[in-house]
Amino acid sequence: MRFDIVTLFPELFAPFLAAGVTRRAYEGRLVDVRPWNLRDFAEGNYRRVDDRPFGGGPGMVMMAQPLARCLEAIRADASGEAQRPVVLFSPVGERLDHAAVERWSASAGAILVCGRYEGIDQRFIDKHVDMQVSLGDFVLSGGEIAAMALLDAVARLQPGVLNDAGSHAADSFNPALDGLLDCPHYTRPEEWGGSAVPPQLLSGHHAQIERWRREQRLQVTAARRPDLIEAARAAGRLTKADEAFLASPAGKRL
Ligand SMILES: C[S@@+](CC[C@H](N)C(=O)[O-])C[C@H]1O[C@@H](n2cnc3c(N)ncnc32)[C@H](O)[C@@H]1O
């Protein structure tokens, strides 16, 4: 899978690609990431990539022409490879979620465009962008952090990238655990700051531990994301024991 990144700050990606467990995915080219410096595709002595907005107003707008030239160069470099969509990171885009990350992690990749300033000329979006993706209801200074978020989430789903093969299946939102939020985790010492580890986790009784974890997931999800409980219920993923727990005082404790 290949992700080309169109950015004014390609240097931001080097430390990101070299850190943590996901490094294996990038170094092994399971997730092949290629940053492109948009300024290399600008014309003139000043290599301008932005200009003032027509109609006035604050800030600058990224020009369509350097973006189109960069896109052309990426397509020429990837000729013969699978066609991939052009994705623009933008607050007006569709919110990134686990289902979308799973789709990306099984795809051929994409060409990711990172905006800066007030955004990019709408004519480039109309002509070349296949979809817009948002990280959430807030405004970043640029799309690079959004690109890194997508790449990181995709890389950790690749086989062999995490130290424990099944660990992402136990994460929040994973369909393997019915899309619920994750349960609390504890490690040594058994007693810290006057708090003890829940005794179920020390019981050595596998079924008891799994039931405790399931109930914790149900409890935290019911309190913080009732929409996810409704989705699991609608998909028929809640057992009678789950429903009985959710209806009990313990299920409503948080
Ligand atoms: C300062 S922002 C532009 C914000 C734009 N004027 C608006 O209000 O929607 C510059 C760039 O950061 C990126 N960006 C900002 N917020 C984002 C978000 N929530 N998700 C994804 N990308 C974002 C986009 O690429 C955007 O073009």
The ligand as a Gaussian input file, in Angstrom:
#p B3LYP/6-31G(d) Opt

LIG

0 1
 C       -5.969000      26.624000       9.135000
 S       -6.606000      25.223000       8.317000
 C       -7.821000      25.908000       7.250000
 C       -9.159000      25.952000       7.885000
 C      -10.256000      26.399000       6.963000
 N      -10.168000      27.791000       6.657000
 C      -11.596000      26.134000       7.644000
 O      -12.009000      26.957000       8.450000
 O      -12.218000      25.075000       7.392000
 C       -5.297000      24.727000       7.256000
 C       -5.316000      23.273000       6.842000
 O       -5.222000      22.449000       7.985000
 C       -5.849000      21.218000       7.732000
 N       -6.840000      20.982000       8.781000
 C       -7.267000      21.871000       9.700000
 N       -8.161000      21.332000      10.528000
 C       -8.327000      20.051000      10.143000
 C       -9.131000      18.974000      10.614000
 N       -9.970000      19.126000      11.632000
 N       -9.027000      17.797000       9.984000
 C       -8.208000      17.618000       8.937000
 N       -7.408000      18.611000       8.447000
 C       -7.473000      19.811000       9.037000
 C       -6.483000      21.300000       6.359000
 O       -5.652000      20.643000       5.415000
 C       -6.536000      22.788000       6.126000
 O       -6.503000      23.130000       4.746000

